[in-house]
Structure formats: structure tokens, C-alpha cells
Amino acid sequence: MKRHLLADVAIRNSKPDDKTQRLSDGAGLYLLIKPNNSKWWRFDYSIDGKRKTLSLGVYPTVSLKAARDRADAARQDVVNGIDPSTSRKDHKAKQATEREADRRIAEGLPAIDSFEDVAREWFSKFSTE
């Protein structure tokens, strides 16, 4: 069973210091407190023999419970051999591609890398007019 070390009251009452502080919740989850009082949730994990850090969001936008849930999901990915950081980047890239495809459809443009799209690009590049 995981032992949680942080309480929401302790986080709210924490004061910034001259140096960056780390308030640990255990099992790799911690709150990074910067001297300007910004508070960032971080999760440290190891995959393929390398230590990595995943950003989970800004406190209080991401609550203690939400940070724990996100850390648990990332921990499960690591157990399954999936790098949470790479998985997140792949997901964002897929969303960006889908948004671009939707934009092109809304503007009446051909789908990305369709024959029409490639032909138009070729024609505009090599047209002498």
C-alpha cells in the first residue's frame, strides 16, 4: 500500500524559499515549489535504465488527488513498458494532426498527403507561370 506524505493543508500553507523546494508525497510524486511561489507537480520514474521526470501540472489547478491519479496512471504505463513522456508526446502530435485535418476539411482543402494535395504542391512548386 502506498503511503501518502502530503496533505492539501500543508501544500496550501507552504511558503517559498530562496531555493527551489521539493515536497514529497512518496513513490516518485512530489511538488516542486519555486522561489516565485509557483508550484508544479512532478513524477520521477525509471524506464530502460534511465531516470526521467514527468510534469503533471500546476497546483492548485491540478489538485493533490488529481496529481496522485496522474502519477498512478503514469506508474502503470511504466509497469507496462510504456514511457509516459513519449506516450504524451505521441498523443499531442496525433491531436495536432487531427486538428489540421479538420481545419483543411473546413476550408475545403484536400486531405493531407492525398493525391490532390501532392499534385497541387508539385504544380505550385514547378509551375512557370
C-alpha positions in Angstrom: 0.0 0.0 0.0 1.3 3.5 -0.9 1.9 5.9 2.0 1.0 9.4 1.1 3.0 12.0 2.9 1.4 15.3 1.8 -1.9 16.9 2.9 -3.6 19.6 1.0 -3.4 21.9 4.0 0.4 21.5 4.1 0.6 22.4 0.4 -1.5 25.5 0.8 0.5 26.7 3.8 3.9 26.1 2.2 5.9 29.2 1.7 8.5 29.8 -1.0 12.2 29.8 0.0 15.3 31.3 -1.7 15.9 28.0 -3.3 13.6 25.5 -5.1 11.9 23.1 -2.7 10.5 19.6 -3.1 7.6 18.3 -1.0 7.5 14.6 -1.5 4.3 12.5 -1.5 6.1 9.2 -1.9 6.5 6.8 -4.8 8.1 9.4 -7.1 5.4 12.1 -6.8 6.4 15.5 -5.5 5.5 19.1 -5.6 8.2 21.5 -6.8 8.0 24.9 -5.2 9.9 27.7 -6.9 11.1 30.9 -5.2 8.4 32.8 -7.0 5.8 30.5 -5.3 4.8 28.6 -8.4 4.0 25.0 -7.6 4.5 22.2 -10.1 3.6 18.6 -9.7 6.4 16.2 -10.9 6.7 12.4 -11.1 10.1 10.7 -11.2 10.3 7.3 -12.8 12.9 5.0 -14.4 12.5 3.3 -17.7 15.1 1.5 -19.8 17.6 2.2 -17.0 17.2 6.0 -17.3 15.7 8.3 -14.8 13.0 10.6 -16.2 10.7 13.3 -14.8 7.1 13.9 -16.0 5.3 17.2 -15.4 1.8 16.6 -14.1 0.5 20.2 -13.9 0.4 23.3 -11.8 -1.0 23.4 -8.3 -3.8 24.4 -7.4 -5.2 23.8 -11.0 -4.2 20.2 -10.5 -5.2 19.1 -7.1 -3.3 16.7 -4.8 -5.8 13.9 -5.7 -5.6 14.6 -9.4 -1.8 14.6 -9.2 -1.9 11.2 -7.4 -4.2 9.8 -10.1 -2.0 11.1 -12.9 1.1 9.6 -11.2 -0.7 6.3 -10.7 -1.6 6.2 -14.4 2.0 7.0 -15.4 3.3 4.4 -12.9 1.0 1.8 -14.6 2.4 2.8 -18.0 5.9 2.2 -16.7 4.9 -1.2 -15.4 3.6 -2.0 -18.9 6.8 -0.9 -20.5 5.4 2.4 -21.9 7.3 5.6 -21.4 4.7 8.1 -20.2 6.5 11.1 -21.6 6.8 9.6 -25.1 3.2 8.4 -24.9 2.1 12.0 -24.0 4.1 13.5 -26.9 2.7 11.0 -29.4 -0.9 11.7 -28.2 -0.3 15.5 -28.6 1.1 15.0 -32.1 -1.9 12.9 -33.1 -4.3 15.6 -31.8 -2.4 18.3 -33.8 -2.6 16.2 -37.0 -6.4 15.7 -36.4 -6.9 19.4 -35.8 -5.0 20.2 -39.0 -7.1 17.7 -41.0 -10.3 19.2 -39.6 -9.1 22.7 -40.5 -8.4 21.6 -44.1 -11.8 20.0 -44.4 -13.5 23.1 -43.1 -11.6 25.3 -45.6 -12.4 23.0 -48.5 -8.8 21.9 -48.9 -7.8 18.3 -49.9 -6.7 15.9 -47.2 -3.0 15.9 -46.2 -0.8 13.8 -48.5 -3.8 12.9 -50.7 -3.0 12.8 -54.5 -4.7 16.1 -54.9 -2.7 17.7 -52.2 0.6 16.4 -53.6 -0.3 17.4 -57.1 -1.2 20.9 -56.0 2.1 21.2 -54.1 4.0 19.9 -57.1 2.2 22.2 -59.5 2.8 25.3 -57.4 6.4 24.5 -57.0 7.2 23.7 -60.6 4.8 25.9 -62.4 6.5 28.5 -64.6 3.6 30.9 -64.5 
